[in-house]
């Protein structure tokens, strides 16, 4: 079973990283809509919400690229986990407060007609992605990545007692 963990990690890296790349790519050339989507959550002061609307797509792209390449996997996974958890909090509070918004996760976003908001789908997706991020934070060494494989005790010379 243990021999399959690096392959599970590869799949987790590609799903999480690919999702972040797609999300960032679909927003980075429409930063005004990204800003509008962040403002719709009514959590941050407008200047900070506008900054986050600009920053977020590039952050998603950067973290996604690191994950797909398998570079700095533990750090990228940890940051993506924090990001997904923040998304879960943001979507949950919008739902609890009765806001009618599109999450803006893959572009667009902002106010939608009452009754048209879908909170369950993004919450389930972000929860699943959070679990992938947790897995990669705990087990960052995967197949086909740029991170160096950790040395075993034998390779370090610690396994020889005689």
C-alpha positions in Angstrom: 0.0 0.0 0.0 2.8 2.4 0.9 4.3 2.2 -2.6 1.1 3.7 -4.0 1.2 6.9 -1.8 3.5 8.8 -4.2 1.1 8.1 -7.1 -1.9 9.2 -4.9 0.1 12.4 -4.2 0.7 12.9 -7.9 -3.0 12.7 -8.6 -3.7 15.1 -5.7 -1.1 17.5 -6.9 -2.5 17.6 -10.4 -6.1 18.0 -9.3 -5.4 20.7 -6.8 -2.8 22.5 -8.9 -4.9 22.2 -12.1 -8.0 23.6 -10.4 -6.0 26.6 -9.1 -4.4 27.2 -12.5 -7.8 27.2 -14.2 -9.4 29.4 -11.5 -6.5 31.9 -11.7 -6.4 31.9 -15.5 -10.1 32.6 -15.9 -9.8 35.6 -13.6 -6.5 37.2 -14.4 -7.5 39.0 -17.6 -10.8 40.3 -16.1 -9.5 41.8 -12.8 -12.4 44.2 -12.6 -14.8 41.2 -12.4 -12.5 39.5 -9.9 -12.6 42.6 -7.7 -16.4 42.8 -8.0 -16.6 39.1 -7.0 -14.6 39.7 -3.8 -16.6 42.9 -3.0 -19.8 40.9 -3.2 -18.9 38.8 -0.1 -19.1 42.1 1.9 -16.3 40.9 4.2 -13.5 43.4 3.5 -13.3 47.1 3.2 -13.6 48.1 -0.5 -9.9 49.0 -1.0 -8.8 45.7 0.5 -11.4 43.7 -1.4 -10.2 45.4 -4.7 -6.6 44.5 -3.8 -7.6 40.9 -3.1 -9.5 40.8 -6.4 -6.3 41.6 -8.2 -3.9 39.6 -6.1 -6.0 36.4 -5.9 -5.8 35.2 -9.6 -2.0 35.6 -9.7 -1.6 33.8 -6.3 -3.8 31.0 -7.5 -1.7 30.7 -10.7 1.6 30.7 -8.8 0.5 28.1 -6.3 -1.1 25.9 -9.0 2.0 26.0 -11.1 4.2 25.0 -8.1 1.8 22.1 -7.4 1.7 20.8 -11.0 5.5 21.0 -11.2 5.9 19.3 -7.8 8.1 22.2 -6.6 7.9 23.3 -3.0 5.0 21.0 -2.7 4.5 21.1 1.1 4.5 24.9 1.1 2.3 25.2 -1.9 -0.1 22.6 -0.5 -0.3 24.4 2.8 -1.0 27.7 1.2 -3.6 26.2 -1.1 -5.2 24.6 1.9 -5.4 27.9 3.7 -6.9 29.5 0.6 -9.5 26.8 0.2 -10.4 27.1 3.9 -10.8 30.8 3.5 -13.1 30.2 0.5 -15.2 27.8 2.6 -15.5 30.5 5.3 -16.4 33.2 2.7 -19.0 31.1 0.9 -20.5 29.9 4.2 -20.9 33.3 5.7 -22.4 34.6 2.4 -25.0 31.8 2.5 -25.6 32.3 6.3 -26.2 36.0 5.8 -28.6 35.5 2.9 -26.4 37.1 0.3 -27.3 36.0 -3.3 -24.0 35.8 -5.0 -22.0 33.7 -7.4 -18.8 32.7 -5.7 -16.6 33.9 -8.6 -14.4 30.9 -8.2 -13.9 30.5 -11.9 -14.4 34.0 -13.1 -17.5 36.2 -13.0 -19.0 36.4 -9.6 -21.0 39.1 -7.9 -24.7 39.5 -7.2 -27.2 37.1 -8.8 -31.0 37.0 -8.7 -32.5 35.7 -5.4 -32.7 32.0 -5.4 -30.0 31.5 -8.1 -27.0 31.3 -5.8 -25.4 27.9 -5.5 -23.5 27.4 -2.3 -23.4 23.6 -2.0 -21.4 22.9 -5.1 -18.5 25.2 -4.3 -18.5 24.2 -0.7 -18.2 20.5 -1.5 -15.6 21.2 -4.1 -13.5 23.4 -1.8 -13.8 20.9 1.0 -12.5 18.1 -1.2 -9.7 20.4 -2.4 -8.9 21.2 1.2 -8.5 17.5 2.0 -6.1 17.1 -1.0 -4.1 20.1 0.3 -3.9 18.5 3.8 -2.8 15.2 2.3 -0.1 16.9 0.3 1.1 18.9 3.3 1.5 15.7 5.2 2.9 13.6 2.3 4.6 16.1 -0.1 6.9 13.6 -1.8 5.1 12.4 -4.9 6.0 10.9 -8.3 7.1 13.0 -11.2 7.9 16.2 -9.3 10.8 18.7 -8.9 11.0 18.2 -5.2 13.9 16.1 -4.1 13.1 12.7 -2.7 14.1 12.4 0.9 17.0 10.2 1.6 16.5 6.9 3.4 18.4 6.0 6.6 20.5 3.6 4.5 21.4 6.3 2.0 22.4 8.6 4.9 24.7 5.9 6.4 22.6 5.7 9.5 21.5 2.1 8.9 25.1 0.7 9.3 26.0 -0.3 12.8 28.9 -2.5 12.1 
